[in-house]
Amino acid sequence: MSINNFLYPKSVAVIGASNDEKKIGYQILYNIISNNYRGAIYPVNLKDKEVLGIKACVSISKIHQKIDLAVIVIPAEFVADEVEKCADAGIKNIIIISAGFSEVGGVGRVREVKIKELAAKYQLNILGPNCLGMINTGGNLNATFANAKNKKGRVAFVSQSGAVCSAVLDWAEDKNCGFSKFVSIGNKAVLDENDFFEYLLDDKETDLVVAYLEEIKDGARFMETVSRLSRIKPVGILKAGQSSEGAKAALSHTGSLAGSNEAVMAGFRRAGVINLENLEEMFDLLLFFARSRKIANNKVAVISNAGGPMVATVDLLSKAGLGLEDFSDALKKKIQAVLPLIVNVKNPLDLIGDATAERYKNALEQILKNSDFSFVLVLLTPQSSSEVKETSQAIAELAVKNKNKTVIASFMGGESVYEARKILSAGNVISFDFPNQAVDMIYEIAEYQKDKSGLKNYKRNFSPSTGKIRGEQLDYMASLKMLKKYGIDTIPTTRIRKESDLAKLKYPIAMKMVGKKLIHKTDQKAIALNIKDGNEAKKALSDFTALRKVKGNYCVAQPMGKGLEMIVGFKRDKSFGPIIMAGMGGIYAEILKDVKTEIADMDNKRALSLIKKLKMYPILKGARGQKAYDIKNIVKLIINLSKLAIKNKNIQELDINPVFVTRKGVFAADVRIIY
C-alpha cells in the first residue's frame, strides 16, 4: 500500500488535541500549525469546542470531511477503538504517538496485536505506536511533539528510537542542518524501515538516507530494497545491540563464528550500507551530506598551520588507504606565487605557524580553482599570530563559491575556536573538532563510492525461517555424500567398524570419532593424527573405546591431509537467510577468528572478494616467494556451498573444518550439518 498520502496528506486530524501546553496533544497540534501546514486541520477533543483557535470535534466520527492522516495521542487503552473509528471513517493513514504497547510487555503486547489485526483487516498504514511522529518538510508537515523547525534539507532520517530522534533534531538545529523526511518508527507494529526505504527510492527531495535501528525483522526485504536504494543514494545505518549472544547456543564452529550480529553486518555489506559504529559517526555523516555536493574522486588535499597535527592527519589518511597525491607542477607554481618563499609547496601544505587568514585564503583559493581534488581538509591550531575568526570567514566564503568541492575544516582547540566553528557551520564548510573524524568520514564515503559501482540488486532466495534449530545432525558419511553432490571435493573416508578394517588402509592416516556431540575433536581426544602403521591404528582404535560405546558415534579413517587449513560453512539467520563464512581453519579457528561472512547469493566476484579480506590471503596468494595456493577452487567451493545453502532450506548450520587447500586442489576433511 502506497505511503505517499501518508507523507503528503491534504488533511490531518489530531485525536487527543489539547489546549494544555504541557500535553503532547498540544505540542503536536502546535507544530502542525506553526510550521505552515497548508492542508485542513481537525482537532479532536472530548471537552473543548476549540483547540488553538481551531474548531474541535468530540469524535473522529463527527468529522464529515475526507481525512488523509490521523494522529492519535490518547491513553493506550483507548487507542484500538480510535483506530477502528478511523477505519470506519475511511482514514487509511494513522500515526500512533501513544506509548504503553509491546515495549511494556503483558497487556501492552496484547494491545499491539489488536492494532496489527485492525491494520490487516482495513489495509491501514500505521506508524508507531510509541513514536515521536513524522516530519515532511516538502509537505510543510511537522506531526511530532519535538521542539523542531521545518528546516529543509536533502537528508531523510528514520529512527526506531524517539530519544535518538530528539537528539538528532536538537543537534541539527545547532549545526544548521535540515531534513527532507524525518520519521520515528517506534514499535513498528505495521510500517517499518523497509516501507520508508522503498518510498525513498523515488523521492527526488532526498540525496542521503540515515537510520538508527534496533532490529531488522525482514532482512530479505531489507536487502532487496536497500541494495537498489544504495545504488542511487548513500544509506548510512547505526544498528544498536551489536554484541552477539548467538555463540552461546551454537552447535557448530560456524554457529559460534557467524552469530546474529555478523548476519546483520553481512546483510549491510550485501545491501551497500555505510555501517555507522556509533552516534558520533552518524552525526558526522549527517553533517557531511548536509554540506557536501557530488564527489568526483577520492583525492584529498591538506592545508595546515601546524606540522604535528598535519603529519598525524597524513598518517591517518595513509592507514585508511587514502594516500595523498602531490600537487601538479602547474598548481605548485600558482600556489607559490601567492605565498611567502619560506613555504614549501607540496601536498600536504604547511603554511607555518604564523599563517594569516590571507595566507589560508590564497592557498585554498588556488587549490579549489586549479585542481580536481574533491576534498580539501583545512587544519588550524590557534597560535599567537593566528587570525582564527578571519580565517574561518575566508574559508566559508570560498566554500560557498566552490560548491562542487568539499571543504572540511578542523579547528582544534576550545574557547578560542568556538566562534570560528559557528562561522564555518553557517557557511558551506563541514567542521569537525578533530582531524580523525574528518578522515573517518572521507574513508566511509570513499568506500561507498568504490563499492556501489559493483553493487547488484539482491533477490530473495530463501523462505522466512522460524529460526528454530532442532539440533539434529546429519550422519557424517551422508554429510560427505551431500558435499560431493554439490561439487565439493572430499578426502577419501573409510568407516571403521572392526579392527580387521584397518588392514585395508594405506598409511599414514588420520583416525577420528564422529558423532552428535563431537565438535572439538582435539579437546575431546576423538582424533589421532599421523598414524604410520597398523599397530598404531589398533592403539588409536583402542583409545577410542569409551567414545565408541556412545550411541551414534563411530570411527572413520582418512589419508593425512596436506596443505593450508581453512574453515568454510554457513549459518541460517532467521531474518537474513544463509550466511556464508570462510577463514583460517584448524583447531585455532575459534581463537584466531580470521573469518569473514557474506550473504549466500555468491558469485565469482563476491567469493573472491571475501577471500581477499582474510588476513591469511597473502599466504594463499604466495608469500615470500612461495607458489600460490589454489584460490580458484576455493572460490568454486564457496559458490557451491552457497548453492547448497540456498537449495536445502532445512539445514540450519553447516561447517567444513578443516578444508585442506593445496597448490592444486581443495579438499574437505571434516563436516558437520545441523538441521
Number of C-alpha atoms within 10 A of each C-alpha: 8 10 18 10 14 20 22 17 20 17 18 25 25 27 26 22 29 27 17 12 10 9 14 21 27 21 21 26 28 21 22 22 19 14 17 13 20 14 17 14 21 23 30 29 22 13 10 15 14 16 21 15 9 12 14 25 21 16 16 25 16 10 16 8 13 13 22 21 25 29 27 25 25 19 12 19 14 13 23 19 13 17 27 17 15 24 20 13 17 16 21 23 26 25 28 28 29 21 21 18 23 18 14 10 12 11 13 17 14 12 19 25 16 17 23 17 15 18 21 12 11 16 14 24 23 27 27 27 30 26 26 30 25 24 27 20 24 16 18 20 25 27 28 27 22 21 12 16 17 22 17 16 21 20 21 26 25 23 25 25 18 18 12 14 23 18 12 20 19 15 14 20 14 12 19 16 22 22 25 24 28 28 26 32 30 25 21 19 23 19 18 22 22 19 17 20 21 19 15 21 19 11 13 9 17 18 20 24 29 23 23 23 18 14 14 16 15 16 22 23 19 23 25 19 23 28 25 19 24 24 21 14 17 21 26 25 24 21 20 16 10 14 10 13 12 15 16 10 11 18 22 24 25 28 24 18 26 29 23 24 17 21 25 22 18 23 26 24 19 22 27 28 26 21 17 21 13 13 15 11 19 22 15 19 25 25 24 22 21 23 23 20 15 11 16 13 13 19 18 23 25 21 23 25 24 20 15 9 17 21 14 13 21 21 14 18 21 13 11 16 12 18 15 16 13 16 21 12 11 10 18 17 12 16 23 18 12 14 18 12 9 9 13 15 21 19 17 22 22 20 23 16 17 15 21 17 18 15 19 24 20 17 20 23 18 16 19 23 14 14 13 16 20 20 22 20 23 23 24 25 18 18 14 8 10 17 17 21 18 17 22 27 19 20 24 24 16 19 26 15 13 16 16 16 21 25 28 27 28 23 25 18 13 10 7 15 19 15 14 21 25 16 20 28 22 16 20 23 27 26 28 21 17 16 24 15 16 23 22 17 17 23 17 18 19 18 16 20 18 13 15 18 9 12 17 15 18 19 13 16 14 19 12 16 15 9 12 9 16 10 14 13 18 19 18 20 14 11 18 24 14 15 19 13 12 15 14 21 19 18 18 12 16 17 17 17 12 10 12 10 12 20 13 9 15 12 17 17 19 20 25 23 22 24 20 18 14 18 16 13 15 12 10 12 14 21 21 21 17 15 19 13 15 19 12 14 25 17 12 19 23 13 15 20 11 8 21 19 10 11 9 12 16 18 21 18 23 21 20 15 21 12 15 19 22 24 24 27 29 33 30 29 23 21 24 26 29 27 27 30 27 26 27 25 23 15 15 10 20 15 8 11 13 19 24 21 25 26 27 30 21 19 15 13 10 20 23 18 13 22 21 16 14 17 15 17 17 13 15 21 15 13 12 7 7 10 12 15 21 16 21 14 19 25 22 18 23 27 24 19 24 24 15 21 26 19 12 11 17 13 22 26 27 29 25 24 24 22 30 23 22 20 15 12 15 28 24 26 21 21 25 25 25 22 16
